[in-house]
């Protein structure tokens, strides 16, 4: 179960796919994922994990609450 904290980019993508998002697809500067009318831009792969603050913003844009995320 993922906690709301630093997470690897690959794990973020895996969990978003479990929640019904499709992708990632290539875009201009960032990759993105779709679910219905929701389009999420993904952070670029870097050496560091996706931090808690950025993860919170991504989940908010995706319409996923903290409890749903932590129950995966």
Contact map, one row per residue, 1 for C-alpha under 8 A:
111000000000000000000000000000000000000000000000000000000000000000000111
111100000000000000000000000000000000000000000000000000000000000000001111
111110000000000000000000000000000000000000000000000000000000000000001100
011111000000000000000000000000000000000000000000000100110000000001001100
001111100000000000000000000000000000000000000000001100100000000000000000
000111110000000000000000000000000000000000000000111100100000000000000000
000011111011000000000000000000000000000000000000111100000000000000000000
000001111111000000000000000000000000000000000001110000000000000000000000
000000111111100000000000000000000000000000101000110000000000000000000000
000000011111110000000000000000000000000000000000000000000000000000000000
000000111111111000000000000000000000000000000000000000000000000000000000
000000111111111100000000000000000000000000000000000000000000000000000000
000000001111111110000001000000000000000000000000000000000000000000000000
000000000111111111000000000000000000000000000000000000000000000000000000
000000000011111111100000000000000000000000000000000000000000000000000001
000000000001111111111000000000000000000000000000000000000000000000000000
000000000000111111111110000000000000000000000000000000000000000000000000
000000000000011111111000000000000000000000000000000000000000000000000000
000000000000001111111000000000000000000000000000000000000000000000000000
000000000000000111111100000000000010000000000000000000000000000000000000
000000000000000111111110000000001110000000000000000000000000000000000000
000000000000000010011111000000001110000000000000000000000000000000000000
000000000000000010001111100000011100000000000000000000000000000000000000
000000000000100000000111110000111000000000000000000000000000000000000000
000000000000000000000011111000111000000000000000000000000000000000000000
000000000000000000000001111101110000000000000000000000000000000000000000
000000000000000000000000111111110000000000000000000000000000000000000000
000000000000000000000000011111100000000000000000000000000000000000000000
000000000000000000000000001111100000000000000000000000000000000000000000
000000000000000000000000011111110000000011110000000000000000000000000000
000000000000000000000001111111111000000011110000000000000000000000000000
000000000000000000000011111001111100001111000000000000000000000000000000
000000000000000000001111100000111110001111000000000000000000000000000000
000000000000000000001110000000011111111100000000000000000000000000000000
000000000000000000011100000000001111111000000000000000000000000000000000
000000000000000000000000000000000111110000000000000000000000000000000000
000000000000000000000000000000000111111000000000000000000000000000000000
000000000000000000000000000000000111111100000000000000000000110000000000
000000000000000000000000000000011110111110000000000000000000010000000000
000000000000000000000000000000011100011111000000000000000100110000000000
000000000000000000000000000001111000001111100000000000000000000000000000
000000000000000000000000000001111000000111110000000000000000000000000000
000000001000000000000000000001100000000011111000010000000000000000000000
000000000000000000000000000001100000000001111100000000000000000000000000
000000001000000000000000000000000000000000111110000000000000000000000000
000000000000000000000000000000000000000000011111100000000000000000000000
000000000000000000000000000000000000000000001111100000000000000000000000
000000010000000000000000000000000000000000000111110000000000000000000000
000001111000000000000000000000000000000000000111111000000000000000000000
000001111000000000000000000000000000000000100001111101100000000000000000
000011100000000000000000000000000000000000000000111111100000000000000000
000111100000000000000000000000000000000000000000011111110000000000000000
000000000000000000000000000000000000000000000000001111111000000000000000
000000000000000000000000000000000000000000000000011111111100000000000000
000111000000000000000000000000000000000000000000011111111110000000000000
000100000000000000000000000000000000000000000000000111111111000000000000
000000000000000000000000000000000000000000000000000011111111100000000000
000000000000000000000000000000000000000100000000000001111111110000000000
000000000000000000000000000000000000000000000000000000111111111111000000
000000000000000000000000000000000000000000000000000000011111111110000000
000000000000000000000000000000000000010100000000000000001111111100000000
000000000000000000000000000000000000011100000000000000000111111100000000
000000000000000000000000000000000000000000000000000000000011111110000000
000000000000000000000000000000000000000000000000000000000011111111011000
000000000000000000000000000000000000000000000000000000000011001111111000
000100000000000000000000000000000000000000000000000000000010000111111100
000000000000000000000000000000000000000000000000000000000000000011111110
000000000000000000000000000000000000000000000000000000000000000111111111
011100000000000000000000000000000000000000000000000000000000000111111111
111100000000000000000000000000000000000000000000000000000000000001111111
110000000000000000000000000000000000000000000000000000000000000000111111
110000000000001000000000000000000000000000000000000000000000000000011111
